[in-house]
């Protein structure tokens, strides 16, 4: 009899535990306002729709879904990449999103969410480019110029993976936005731009043969949202990201923006 009672008690405890797990919900932020800053220069993560002039992209969809699940009101603002991390660190904005690679040195200034996307760096060139085919042959093509934004992952990969490790190398031409580097590539002012494969695919698909990706992936990195140090938004946002990964929402966004969506830049 005692054995039966023990089994019954164990079953009840197990049932209670299961019900407790199933009953758990995401944090409710009570409709608070959250200011999210982005650059709108990194399709398909975030950019201006050329047809409607609306701010759209993977990160907008993801953040809107996070806001819905956590019950907060999101207000979007824009700033340049070179000002973003410091501005978030200073508390001017609650969250920053613009395909930001999670790096240890950046963690000194801001907190990161858990990764929401993995990035691989590729070379974006004009469609008729045949003077080089990968990072090694580009390094030997001494007349070749790279377009990049200072302080970004593409900048550092260009410096240390393609060139000589000199961050002042004159073969690197600096621009304020990623979109400006691609425009310079199209007009022939530079010969290559580094981009993660997802954004690069978006530009290639929209170029009608004018652009292509070449070479092998140069490293794998993770993207995360950034917050002021000690922000109480990190844990709720991480919980929402985990839920979206588990229920297939992240996969659906990847399909929408990297496979199905066609945009013209």
N, C-alpha and C positions, 0 to 999 in steps of 0.2 A: 504493500500500500504506500509506504513512504517513497518507494521508487517512482510510483505513478504520480504522487504528489509533486516530487521533485521535477519530473518530466513536464508536468503541467505548468509548474511555476516557470521552468526554463522557457517553455513555449510562450507563456504570457509575457515574460521579459523580452523575448525575441520579437514578439508581435509589437510590443510597446516601442521597442527600439526602431523597428521598421517604420511604424507609424510616425515616430518622431522625425526620422530622416525624411520621410515623404512629406511631412508637414512643414519642413524648413522652407523658408522663402528668402528671397534676396532682401537686403536692407532697403528700407523705405526712407528716402531722404526728404519726405514731406513737402515736395514741390519747391524746394529751394532753388535759387538761380545759380547757375554755374556758367562761368565765362570760359569759352574754349577758343583758343587762337590757332590759326593755321596760315599757310602761305598761299594756298590755291595755285601752286605751280608744279604739281607732281602727279599728273594723271597716270593711272586712273584712281589714285588714292584721294586726291582732292584737286579740283580745277574748276574753271568757269566754263559752263556749257556754251559753246560758240553759237548755238541756235537760240537759246533762251536767256543767256547771261546769268543763269542761276548757278549758285555754288553747289556742286554735286561731287560724288565720288564714293569710293569704298569707305573711307574714313567717316564721311558724313553719315552714310547709312548706318555704319557700326555705332557711331556716337549717338545718333538719334535713337537707335534700339537700346543702347545702354541707358540713356536718359529715361526712356519709357519704362524699362524694367526696374530702375532704381527710383523712379518718381522724382526727377528733377527737371527744371526748365533750363534748356541750353541756349545760351546767347553766343553767336559766333562773331569773332573779330579777326582781323587780319594784320599781320606784320611780316617783316622780312625775316629770312632764315637767320641772318647774322645777329639779329636782335632777339630772337625768340627765346633761346634757352635762358639768357640773362633776365629777360622780362618775366618769364615764368618763375625763375628763382627769386626775383624781387617781389613776387606776389601780385604783379599787374594782371595776371590771368590765372585761372584755376587749373586749366589743363592746356597742354600744347599737343598738337598733332600735325605732323607733316612728314610721315615716313622716317621717324627719328630712330637711328640705330642705338641700341642699348650698349653703352660703353662705360667702363669703370671710371674714367676720368670725368665723364659727365655726371656721374652719380655724386660727385663732390658738390655739385650745384643744385641738382634736382633729384626727385624721386621718380622712378620708372614704374609703370604698370608691368604686369606679366606680359611676355611677348604675345602679340596677336597675329604676327606674320613673320615668315622667314624670307630673307632677301639674299639673292646671289648677284654679284656685280658682273656686268657684261659691257662690251665695247659697242657703242652705237655709232655708226658711220653712214656716209651717203651710199645710196644704192649701187653706184658705179665704182665704189672704192676697190682698187686692186693693188695698191702700192704696199699694203701690209695686211696680214690676215689674223694676227694675234698680238698679245702684249710684247712678246719677244721681238717680233719683226718690226713692231712700231718703235720700240726702243732704238733699233738700228736705223730707222728712218729719221734722220736728224732734222729734217725740215718739218716734221709733223708737229702740229699744235693740239693741245688738249684744252677743252673748255670746261671750267669747273667753278663751283662756289667755294670760297675759302672756308675752311673749318668743317667741311662735310666729308662723309665717308668716300664719295668719289674723288675728292681732292686728295685725300691721303693715300688711297689705292693707286691713283695716278702717280703720285710722288714716289711711293715706295715699291710698287709692284711693276710699274711700267718704265719709270725713269731712274734717276740716280740717287734718290733720297734727299735731294736738295729742295726744300719747300719754296725757295725763291727761283727755281729753275725757270728761265724765260720761255720755255716751251709750254708753260701753263698760262693760259689767259683766264683771268678771273671775271666773273659776272655776278650780278646781284641775285638772279633767280635761275632756277633750273631751266625754265622755259626759255630764258635768254641764251643759255648755252646751246640749246637745241636749235634755236633760230640762227645762231652764229654758225652752227654746223651746216645747216641748210644753205646758207649764203656763201659758204666756203671760207669764212673767217677763221674757223678751226677745223681740224680733221677728224677728231673723235671726241665723244662725250661718254663718260662712264655712267651707267644707270643700272639699277636692279632690273632683273629680267622682266618683271611684271610691268613696270612703267615703260620699259623699252619696247615691249611687245605692243603696248597701246600706241606708241608713236609710230612704230613700223606699220601696224595695221592701217593707220590713218594716212600714211604717206603715199599710198599708191605706187610703191616701188622706189620711192625717193630715199628711203632709209632702210638699214638692215642691221642686225646684230651679228657680231663675229667673235671668234675666239671662245675659249673656255671660261667657265665661271671663275672669278677671282675672289674666292672666299665666301663664306656663308655667315650672315649676321641676322639678328632679330630686331624687329621694330617694336617699339612700345610708346605709349602715351607718357607725357612728362607732367609733373606736378611740383609745386613748391615743396621744399623739404618739410617733412612731418605732416603733409596734408592728410586730413581724415577722409579724403576721397579715394585714396589708393586701394584700400581693402574692399570697399563696395564695388569699385570698377573692376578689380580683379575677380571678384565673385561673379559679376555679370559676364566678363570675358569667358570664364570657365563654363558658365551655363550655356553660353552661345556656342562654344566649341562642342559641348556635350550634346546639344539638341540639334546640331547641324546648321545653325544660322551662319556661322563663319564659312562653312563650306558653300552655302548658298550664295553668300556675298562674293566669294572667290569666283564662282561660276558666272554670276551676273556681270562682274566687272572685268574679269580677265578672259572669259571665253565668249560671252554672249554680246556684251555691249560694244557698239561701234560708235566712235566719236571722231570728229574732224577738228584737227588743230591747225 
